[in-house]
């Protein structure tokens, strides 16, 4: 079948990938446990992706944005946002889940703060669009994930420029420019993987 156009995708609500791979039971008895396990899995993947990083002067380059966007697309906006918030909470209480060797509040108020908080907005927009069918098409999911990446980079840029008082020019040079190419690659990878998994599952069904 041909890919849906944007208007069709926007009005066609459907279950996110995680709900297809692990459906809710009719009696709802497994809902809480299912949510806890999926959140735990998501936060573990976020922590792992944070450790795969390229150190840069202010903000390291990691695989986290890819994982955030895939969690949003696969979990939907509610569970996706809950997973990212749980991850930030784990770091805030001192668990070593961020890119550095230790957790704590420092990353949440330092140079990386804008990007970390932007993760929540990115999971929301990607998950919200995925629930409306954008995860069925590589093209439309690429667009949805691009929105997510833009939110992350905009939040990071704003915090560096005005919160950390680096100024607009320096914030662009250290907080946006180094990440553009990698963001496009991660965007393409995520946009290809989620629809491929969905199609494989649909074929089996």
PEZI-V693609 format. One record per backbone hydrogen bond with DSSP energy under -1.0 kcal/mol. CO is the residue of the C=O (numbers start at 1). NH is the residue of the N-H. E is the energy in kcal/mol with one decimal. If there is no record, write none. Layout:
# PEZI-V693609
<<CO | NH | E> <CO | NH | E>>
This chain:
# PEZI-V693609
<<5 | 9 | -2.7> <6 | 10 | -2.6> <7 | 11 | -1.1> <11 | 13 | -1.0> <16 | 20 | -1.1> <17 | 21 | -2.5> <18 | 22 | -2.5> <25 | 28 | -1.6> <28 | 31 | -1.2> <30 | 34 | -2.8> <31 | 35 | -2.4> <32 | 36 | -2.6> <33 | 37 | -2.5> <34 | 38 | -2.5> <35 | 39 | -2.6> <36 | 40 | -2.5> <37 | 41 | -2.6> <38 | 42 | -2.6> <39 | 43 | -2.8> <40 | 44 | -2.0> <41 | 45 | -2.2> <42 | 46 | -2.2> <43 | 47 | -2.3> <44 | 48 | -2.5> <45 | 49 | -2.6> <46 | 50 | -1.6> <47 | 51 | -1.1> <49 | 63 | -1.6> <51 | 53 | -1.2> <54 | 61 | -2.5> <61 | 54 | -2.8> <63 | 67 | -1.7> <64 | 68 | -3.2> <65 | 69 | -2.3> <66 | 70 | -2.1> <67 | 71 | -2.7> <68 | 72 | -2.4> <69 | 73 | -2.4> <70 | 74 | -2.7> <71 | 75 | -3.1> <72 | 76 | -1.8> <74 | 18 | -3.4> <76 | 80 | -2.2> <77 | 81 | -2.3> <78 | 82 | -2.3> <79 | 83 | -2.2> <80 | 84 | -2.0> <81 | 85 | -2.7> <82 | 86 | -2.3> <83 | 87 | -2.1> <84 | 88 | -2.3> <85 | 89 | -2.2> <86 | 90 | -2.3> <87 | 91 | -2.0> <88 | 92 | -2.4> <89 | 93 | -1.8> <90 | 95 | -2.1> <91 | 94 | -1.5> <91 | 104 | -3.6> <95 | 97 | -2.4> <105 | 108 | -1.0> <106 | 109 | -1.4> <106 | 110 | -1.4> <110 | 113 | -1.7> <112 | 116 | -2.2> <113 | 117 | -2.5> <114 | 118 | -1.9> <115 | 119 | -1.2> <118 | 122 | -2.5> <119 | 123 | -2.6> <120 | 124 | -2.0> <121 | 125 | -2.5> <122 | 126 | -2.3> <123 | 127 | -2.1> <124 | 128 | -2.9> <125 | 129 | -2.1> <126 | 130 | -2.3> <127 | 131 | -2.2> <129 | 132 | -1.1> <129 | 134 | -1.9> <130 | 133 | -1.8> <131 | 14 | -2.4> <133 | 136 | -1.6> <137 | 141 | -2.4> <138 | 142 | -2.2> <139 | 143 | -1.9> <140 | 144 | -2.4> <141 | 145 | -3.0> <142 | 146 | -2.1> <143 | 147 | -2.1> <144 | 148 | -1.7> <145 | 149 | -2.8> <146 | 150 | -2.7> <147 | 151 | -2.2> <148 | 152 | -2.2> <149 | 153 | -2.8> <150 | 154 | -2.7> <151 | 155 | -2.4> <152 | 156 | -2.5> <153 | 157 | -2.9> <154 | 158 | -2.8> <155 | 159 | -2.1> <156 | 160 | -2.4> <157 | 161 | -2.9> <158 | 162 | -2.5> <159 | 164 | -3.0> <160 | 166 | -2.4> <161 | 167 | -1.6> <167 | 171 | -2.2> <168 | 172 | -2.2> <169 | 173 | -2.0> <170 | 174 | -2.5> <171 | 175 | -2.3> <172 | 176 | -1.5> <172 | 177 | -2.7> <176 | 179 | -1.8> <179 | 183 | -2.4> <180 | 184 | -2.0> <181 | 185 | -1.9> <182 | 186 | -2.8> <183 | 187 | -2.5> <184 | 188 | -2.2> <185 | 189 | -2.3> <186 | 190 | -2.7> <187 | 191 | -2.4> <188 | 192 | -1.5> <189 | 193 | -2.2> <190 | 194 | -1.9> <192 | 196 | -1.3> <193 | 197 | -2.4> <194 | 198 | -2.3> <195 | 199 | -2.8> <196 | 200 | -2.3> <197 | 201 | -2.3> <198 | 202 | -2.9> <199 | 203 | -2.4> <200 | 204 | -1.8> <201 | 205 | -2.2>>
